[in-house]
Amino acid sequence: IRNALLRIRHKQPIDNLNLGMQPIFQPIFGEQWDELPTVIKKHYSNRPYSDDKVIVDGIMNVECHWPMTLAAPFYRLMGSIPLVTEYGIRCTVHFDSFRNSKHFGFLRHFWFVKRRFYSFRSRMLSLGEDKVIEIMRFGFCWKMRYAWQDETVKLIHDGYGLYWFGHLIPLPITGILGRGDAEEAAIDEDHFAMNVTIRHPIFGVLYSYSGRFKVIQELP
């Protein structure tokens, strides 16, 4: 209650358990945190209630198949993923912490070759254990579970929802939008590869993007 009142007054919450000393994602990975490669730990090193910032830069390929274009107005309204097909796109991602919350922020910049510059924001929030939501505009969110399996970070689809006023409202729309899954794998101590796929039960792969990134700003 005390921290809720502090947030209303735009004051920094009290870190009673001293959780700000450990990365946001350390309890999400649990005992597997110590097994993660160096570059993955750099990627997820942001601490809560802080000004931490990590930046990665890379080249991406994006593929959008025709059924996905039917949902273009929805994704545009959500300020979400770019529904285009293009290759060799430069992309920079800022991972941000916030002094008044334990959210893990994303600011993505896309420099398309054939289209104008595009960016969008989202934020991740732990729901406990390995469960995480990525929150977009209007509180729409993707639910996922994090796992370290076969030398790969896996983001396993767990549905969609609305996150309003601190409450998660499940939305049973996976059969409409498809399921999203992602993977991240270390290449060396500074580079990692990632891919995201949205797959529909009838139409198959609707959308995918993949790339290779370098950590260009890490925590001291």
N, C-alpha and C positions, 0 to 999 in steps of 0.2 A: 504493500500500500504506500509505504514511504517513497519508494522509487517511482511509483506511478504519479504521485503528486509532484515529485521533482521534475518528471518529464513534462507535465502540464505547464510547469513554470519555466521550462526550457533550461533546467539545471542538469548537471551531470549526475546520473544515478550513483548511489553508494555501492561500491563493489564489496559487499559483505564477505564473500568467500574468496576474495583476491583472485577472481577468475581472469582479470585483465592481464595477469602475468603469463597466461598460456594462450596459444593460438586458438581462434574460434573453432577451428576444425579438429583440434587435437582430441577432444572428447567424442567427436563424431566418428573418427577412425578408431578410437579406443586404444586397445593394446597394439593394434596394427600400426599406430603412428610411428613407432620406432623402426618399423620395417620399410617405411617409405623412402624412395630415393631422394637425394639431396634436392634436385630441381622441383620435385613435387612438394617437398616441405617449404621451399622458397615460395612457390605458387600459393600455398595455403598458410603462410606464416602470419597473416594479419591477426592482431589481438583486438578484443572488444574494447569499447570505451576508450578509444585512442585515435590518434591521427595517422595511423599506419597506412602506407600506400606501397603497393607493389605494381610494377608495370611490365607487361610482356608485349612483344612485337613480333609479327610473323606474316606469313603468306597463306591465304585460304582459297579453297575451291568451294563454290556453293552451287547446288543443283536443286531446282524446284520443278516438280513434275505437274502436269496440267490439273489433276484433281485439286492440288493445293491452291491453285490460283482462285478457286471458288471461295476460299476462305480469306482471300486477300483483304477485303474490307474489315474483317474481324481482327486480323493480326495488325493491320495498319492502325486501327483504333486503339489496340493494346500497346502501340509503340514498340512492337516486338521485332522478331527476326525479319530480315529483308527477303521478300519472296521474289528472288531473281535467280537466274542461272548465269554464273560468270566464274572465270578461272583466273588465278594469279592475283587475287585481291590482297592488297596490303591491309592489315588489321592490327590495331593497337588496343589492348584491353588494360584498363586501370582497375585494380582491386583495392577498394577503399574501406577503411574502418570509419566509425563515427563516434564522437566523444560521448554522445548521449544514448548509445544503443549497442547491442551485440550483433547487429546486422553485418553481413559481408556484402559490400557493394560492388557492382560491375558498371563500368562505363566503357562501352565498345565503340570504336571508331572504324568505319569501313571506307577505304579510298578505292571506289570502283573505277575500273578502266573505262567503261562505256556509260556510266551513270554518275549522277552527282554524289557528293560525299553524304554519308549516312551515319547516324549514331543513335544508340539507344541505351537506356539505363534499366537496371533491375537490381534486386537485392536478395540475398539468401538469408534464411533464418532457420536455425536448428529447432526441431520439435522434440529433441531428446533421442538418445542412442544414435542410430544411423539414419534417422529420418530428417529430411531437409525439404524446405519449400523455396522455390524461386518466385519472387513476387514482382509482378509487372504493373503497368498502369491500371488504375481502378481496383487494385487488389486481386486481380486475376493471377493465379499461381499454378505452377507445375510442381507436383509432389514427386519426390524421388527418395531412394535409399542409396546411401554411399557404401561402397565396399572396395576392399583391396584384394583382388583375385588375379592369379596368373600374372603377377608383375604389372598389373594394370589397375588404375582407379576406374571403377564402374559406377555410373549414375543410372540406377535402375528405376524405370518408370513405376510410379505408384498412384497415378491418377492426376486429376485437376481439382481446383477449388477456388474459393474466394476467401481472401484474408481481410476481414473487416473488424476494426475495433478490437484487435487482439484475439479474434476467434476465427477458426478455420471452418469454412462451410464446404463440404465435399460436393463436387459436380460430376455426375455420372456421364461424362461426355467423351470418354476415351474411344468409344465405338464410332464417334463422329469425327473427332479431330485426329485420331490415331495416337499411338503411344510413342513417347520420346525416350530414347536411351542414348547414353554418351559414354565415351571412354577416353582416358588420358594415360599416356605411357611415356616414361622417361627415355630420352635419347642419350643425353650426357648430363653433366652437372648444371648446365645452363639452358638446355633445350628440351622441349617435350612435344609430343604429337598428340592431337586430339581429333575426335570425330563425334558428330551428333547425327542421329537418324530418327526421322518420324515415319512410322510404318502404320498403315491402315489395314484392318483385318480383311478388307475386300480389294482395295486398290494397290496394296503393297507399299513400297517405299514412295512416300509423298515428297520428302524433302531431306536433304542431307548437306552437311558442311564438314569440311575437314581441313586441317592445317598443321603447320609446324611453327612453334613459337620459341622465342628466346627471352629469358628474363633480363630486362635491361635496367630495371631498378629494383633492388631488393632491400630488405630491412637490414640495418647495421648489426 
